[in-house]
Amino acid sequence: MLAIMKRTRPQRNILYLPFSIQPQYYTGIAQYAGQHGWHLNADPVRSGKIPYGWEGDGIITLLGDDPEGARYVTQQKVPFVDLSMARSDIPAARVAKDNVMIGKFGARHFLEQGWHSFVFFSREDNHVCRLRVSGYRQEIEHNGFSCRELIWPRTAYPEHERWDVVCRWLIEQLGSMPKPVAVMAYSDYDAAMVVDACAAGGFPIPHDVGVLGVDDIPEVCQCLSMPLSSIRTEGLMVGYRAAELLDRILDGGNAPEEPILIAPGGIAQRQSTSRLVLRNPQLQQAIKQIEEHISQPFAMEQIADTVGVSRKGLYNIFARELHQTPVEFVIRKRMERARDLLLDSEDSIGDVGRQCGMPVLSTFIRQFRIATGLTPGEWRRRYQTSK
């Protein structure tokens, strides 16, 4: 009897063609490629050059300002997936960071700490920057404050690429602002420049200036004179999901009409934003009680009694100082703990909920979905798949 041979698909030859350095994207793509038997050509990561003459099945790219790169990708007769919103004018299947939500995360981080003056700084003025600014501004203005944009006006300076020229301009801008001021930067690299400018200008961090970056790059955030807080943008997941999408398209699936946006994973808080700007001692005491008992169920009346105010008084304090209710603050803290537990443990969903002070499973799942757009199980599977 003849053995029945299992039909296997030919090995896929995929090109990774980034036009900027994003190591986490490459790691996520490589993990998917290894799991699914791809031949992954990543020579452009080394050379920084377009591989003219390459022939294969599909491309994962990170389109930017390079018109030659965009022309090369769009003229290849193979499917491609773009990892960025920078060239949203080019029709493409896309998996990208949720840049509006990144901006909102930054604003919420500062608002929770009681900052009242807000700035967004960037050396880039592109579509991605504008999306992040819009999220940051929306959240700040929703809470009754205003936001100032510091976008480097490179066209106004002949030597616009010189580090010292940009730094002097930034020192002048920061020096003219009332303190304390919270500065969210476009990237960790821009945030590092803010740290340098503060050191040169004599603006203490975080007493006078809070600084928040984006991407949580350890080689940047942990190697400054002031360790940098940063938004975790899940670049590894973006890369993995992009590879997954390209595979599905090559199997005959349709490309989604809208980009697949990956929400940020939270804030890696370090010393650059460690100053909780709380002027009210009752609020300080309430937050201390909440954080110490976040793994337990409790009522707001219990927190109010500990602080020595009525329940209504507690709500008034949170609204006046942090522009949110104490319930919103508690839920946000519980969800932060839940994400950490889902990532760092193999505990069941019910056990995670109980450790976050939410013993009713349906309530925990509902609140987690509101906070992240996913159920706890979906969030864990998606994140751990990309690890």
C-alpha positions in Angstrom: 0.0 0.0 0.0 1.4 3.3 -1.0 2.0 5.9 1.7 -0.1 9.0 1.4 2.2 11.9 1.1 1.1 15.1 3.0 1.2 18.1 0.7 3.2 21.0 2.1 3.3 24.5 0.7 6.5 25.8 -0.8 8.8 27.7 1.5 8.0 31.4 1.4 10.7 33.9 0.5 9.9 37.2 2.4 11.8 40.5 2.3 12.0 42.7 5.4 12.7 46.2 4.1 12.6 48.9 6.9 13.5 52.5 6.2 14.2 53.3 9.9 15.6 51.3 12.8 13.0 49.4 14.9 14.6 46.3 16.4 11.3 45.1 18.1 9.6 44.9 14.7 12.3 42.7 13.3 12.2 40.4 16.4 8.5 39.9 16.0 8.7 39.2 12.3 11.7 36.8 12.8 9.7 34.9 15.5 6.8 34.4 13.1 9.2 33.5 10.3 10.9 30.8 12.4 7.6 29.3 13.5 6.2 29.1 10.0 9.2 28.0 7.9 9.8 31.2 6.0 13.1 32.2 4.3 13.4 35.8 5.7 15.7 38.1 3.8 16.7 40.9 6.2 19.8 42.1 4.5 18.5 45.7 4.3 18.6 45.8 8.1 22.4 45.4 7.8 23.0 47.4 4.6 20.4 50.1 4.8 20.0 49.7 1.1 17.2 48.6 -1.3 17.9 45.1 -2.6 17.4 45.7 -6.3 17.1 42.4 -8.1 15.5 40.5 -5.2 12.7 38.1 -6.1 10.3 36.5 -3.7 6.8 36.2 -2.4 6.0 39.2 -0.2 7.4 42.2 1.6 7.1 43.6 5.1 8.2 47.2 5.1 8.4 50.3 7.2 7.7 53.1 4.8 9.0 56.6 5.6 10.0 59.8 3.9 12.3 58.0 1.3 10.4 58.3 -2.1 12.8 55.8 -3.7 11.9 53.2 -1.1 8.2 53.8 -1.5 8.5 53.5 -5.3 10.5 50.3 -5.0 7.9 48.6 -2.7 4.8 49.7 -4.7 6.3 48.6 -8.0 7.1 45.0 -6.9 4.5 42.6 -8.1 4.1 40.9 -4.7 1.8 41.7 -1.7 3.3 43.9 1.0 2.4 44.9 4.6 3.4 48.3 5.9 4.3 48.7 9.6 3.7 52.5 9.9 1.1 55.2 9.3 3.7 57.6 8.1 2.7 57.0 4.4 -1.0 56.6 4.8 -1.3 58.2 1.4 -0.1 54.9 -0.1 -2.8 52.2 -0.2 -1.5 49.2 1.7 -2.3 46.5 4.2 -1.1 47.9 7.5 -0.3 46.8 11.0 0.8 49.7 13.1 1.1 51.2 16.5 -2.1 53.0 17.7 -0.5 56.5 17.7 -3.6 58.3 18.9 -3.8 56.0 21.9 -0.1 56.4 22.6 -0.7 60.2 22.9 -3.7 59.5 25.2 -1.6 57.2 27.4 1.0 59.9 27.8 -1.6 62.5 28.8 -3.3 60.1 31.3 0.0 59.3 32.9 0.7 63.0 33.6 -2.9 63.8 34.6 -2.9 61.0 37.1 0.1 62.6 38.7 -1.6 66.0 39.0 0.4 68.0 36.4 -1.3 71.1 35.2 1.0 72.3 32.4 1.6 70.1 29.3 3.9 70.1 26.3 4.5 67.8 23.3 8.0 67.9 21.8 9.2 66.4 18.5 12.0 66.9 16.1 9.8 65.3 13.4 6.7 66.9 11.9 5.1 63.9 10.1 1.8 62.1 10.1 2.7 59.8 13.0 3.7 62.8 15.1 0.4 64.5 14.3 -1.5 61.4 15.4 0.3 61.3 18.7 -0.1 65.0 19.3 -3.9 64.7 18.6 -4.3 61.9 21.2 -2.3 63.8 23.7 -4.2 67.1 23.1 -7.6 65.4 23.1 -7.1 63.8 26.5 -5.6 67.0 28.0 -8.3 69.3 26.7 -11.0 66.8 27.7 -9.8 67.4 31.3 -9.9 71.1 31.1 -6.2 72.0 30.3 -4.3 73.2 27.2 -1.3 71.7 25.5 1.6 73.5 23.8 3.4 71.9 20.9 7.2 72.2 20.5 7.8 70.9 17.0 11.3 71.7 15.8 11.1 74.3 13.0 13.9 72.8 11.0 13.2 74.9 7.9 13.9 78.1 9.9 17.5 77.0 10.8 20.3 76.5 8.2 22.0 74.0 10.4 18.8 72.2 11.4 20.4 68.8 11.9 23.0 69.9 14.4 22.4 68.6 17.8 23.6 71.7 19.6 21.4 74.0 17.5 18.3 72.0 18.4 19.3 71.7 22.1 19.8 75.5 22.4 16.4 76.1 20.9 14.8 73.6 23.3 16.5 75.2 26.3 15.1 78.6 25.3 11.6 77.2 24.9 11.6 75.3 28.2 13.1 78.3 30.0 10.1 80.5 28.9 7.5 78.2 30.4 6.0 78.2 33.9 7.1 75.3 36.0 6.4 72.5 36.7 5.7 71.3 33.2 5.0 67.8 31.8 6.8 67.0 28.5 5.8 64.1 26.3 8.3 63.5 23.5 7.7 61.9 20.1 10.2 59.1 20.9 12.7 58.0 23.5 15.4 59.7 21.4 13.6 63.0 21.5 12.9 62.5 25.3 16.7 62.0 25.8 17.2 65.4 24.1 14.8 66.9 26.6 16.8 65.4 29.5 20.0 66.9 28.0 18.4 70.3 27.5 17.1 70.3 31.1 20.6 69.4 32.4 22.2 72.2 30.4 19.4 74.7 31.2 19.3 73.9 34.9 15.7 72.6 35.0 15.5 69.8 37.6 13.8 66.6 36.5 11.2 65.7 37.7 10.8 68.6 40.1 10.5 71.3 37.3 10.1 69.1 34.2 8.5 65.7 33.9 9.8 63.8 30.8 8.1 60.9 29.1 9.3 59.0 26.0 7.8 56.5 23.6 8.9 52.9 22.8 10.7 52.0 26.1 14.1 51.3 24.4 16.3 50.0 27.3 19.5 51.3 25.6 18.1 54.8 25.8 15.8 54.9 28.8 18.2 53.2 31.3 21.4 54.9 30.1 20.6 58.6 30.9 21.6 60.8 33.8 17.9 60.6 34.7 16.3 57.2 34.0 13.5 57.8 31.5 9.8 56.9 31.8 8.4 55.6 28.5 5.3 54.2 26.9 5.6 50.6 25.9 4.4 50.4 22.3 4.4 46.7 21.7 6.6 46.8 18.6 7.3 43.1 18.8 3.6 42.4 18.6 3.3 44.8 15.6 6.0 42.9 13.8 4.5 39.5 14.6 0.9 40.5 13.6 2.2 42.0 10.3 3.9 38.7 9.4 0.7 36.9 10.3 -1.3 39.2 8.1 1.1 38.8 5.1 0.9 35.0 5.4 -2.9 35.2 5.4 -2.9 37.4 2.3 -0.5 35.0 0.5 -2.9 32.2 1.4 -5.6 34.0 -0.6 -7.1 36.1 2.2 -8.3 39.6 1.8 -6.3 42.5 3.2 -8.3 44.5 5.7 -9.7 47.8 4.6 -8.6 49.6 7.8 -5.2 49.4 9.5 -4.8 46.9 12.4 -3.8 49.1 15.3 -1.9 47.7 18.3 -2.6 49.6 21.5 0.3 50.5 23.8 1.0 48.1 26.7 1.4 50.6 29.5 3.9 52.9 31.0 7.4 51.9 32.2 7.7 54.4 35.0 11.2 55.6 36.0 12.6 58.6 37.7 11.9 61.2 35.0 8.1 61.2 35.9 8.3 59.8 39.4 7.1 63.0 41.1 3.4 62.7 41.9 2.3 66.3 42.0 -0.2 66.1 44.9 -0.8 69.3 46.8 -3.6 67.9 48.9 -2.6 65.7 51.9 -6.0 63.9 51.9 -5.5 62.9 48.3 -2.0 61.6 49.1 -3.5 59.5 51.9 -6.3 58.2 49.7 -3.9 57.1 47.0 -1.7 55.4 49.5 -4.6 53.5 50.9 -5.8 52.5 47.4 -2.3 51.3 46.3 -1.8 49.3 49.5 -5.1 47.5 49.1 -5.4 47.3 45.3 -5.4 43.4 45.5 -8.6 43.5 47.7 -12.2 44.5 47.1 -13.1 47.7 49.0 -15.8 50.4 48.9 -15.1 54.1 48.4 -16.7 54.7 51.8 -13.9 52.8 53.4 -11.2 55.0 51.7 -13.2 58.1 52.6 -13.4 57.1 56.3 -9.7 56.4 56.4 -9.0 59.9 54.9 -11.6 61.5 57.2 -13.9 62.9 54.6 -17.4 62.0 53.3 -17.8 59.9 50.1 -18.9 63.1 48.2 -15.9 64.9 49.7 -13.6 62.2 48.3 -15.1 62.5 44.9 -14.7 66.3 45.0 -11.0 66.0 45.9 -10.3 63.5 43.0 -12.2 65.7 40.5 -10.5 68.9 41.6 -6.9 67.5 41.8 -6.8 64.6 39.3 -9.8 65.3 37.0 -11.2 61.8 37.5 -13.4 60.0 40.0 -11.8 57.7 42.6 -13.6 54.8 41.0 -11.9 55.5 37.6 -8.5 55.8 39.4 -9.0 52.5 41.2 -10.1 50.6 38.0 -7.1 52.0 36.1 -4.8 50.7 38.9 -6.5 47.3 39.0 -6.1 47.0 35.2 -2.4 47.9 35.3 -1.9 45.1 37.9 -4.0 42.7 35.7 -1.8 43.3 32.7 1.3 42.6 34.7 -0.1 39.4 36.1 -1.3 38.2 32.8 2.1 38.7 31.4 4.2 37.5 34.3 2.2 34.5 35.5 0.3 31.5 34.3 -2.6 32.1 36.8 -6.1 31.5 35.6 -8.2 34.5 34.5 -10.3 34.2 37.6 -7.2 34.1 39.9 -5.8 37.2 38.1 -9.1 39.0 38.8 -9.1 38.0 42.4 -5.5 39.3 42.8 -6.7 42.6 41.4 -9.5 42.9 43.9 -12.2 41.9 41.4 -13.5 38.4 42.5 -16.5 38.4 40.2 -15.2 37.1 36.9 -17.8 38.7 34.6 -17.1 42.1 36.1 -13.3 41.7 35.7 -13.7 40.6 32.1 -16.0 43.5 31.3 -13.7 46.1 32.9 -10.7 44.7 31.2 -12.4 44.8 27.8 -13.4 48.4 28.4 -9.8 49.3 29.3 -8.0 47.4 26.5 -10.5 46.5 23.9 -9.8 42.8 24.5 -10.8 40.2 27.1 -8.1 39.1 29.5 -7.7 35.8 27.6 -7.5 37.5 24.3 -4.9 40.0 25.6 -2.8 37.2 27.1 -2.9 35.1 23.9 -2.1 38.0 21.7 0.8 39.3 23.8 2.3 35.9 24.6 2.1 34.9 20.9 4.3 37.7 20.0 6.9 37.1 22.8 
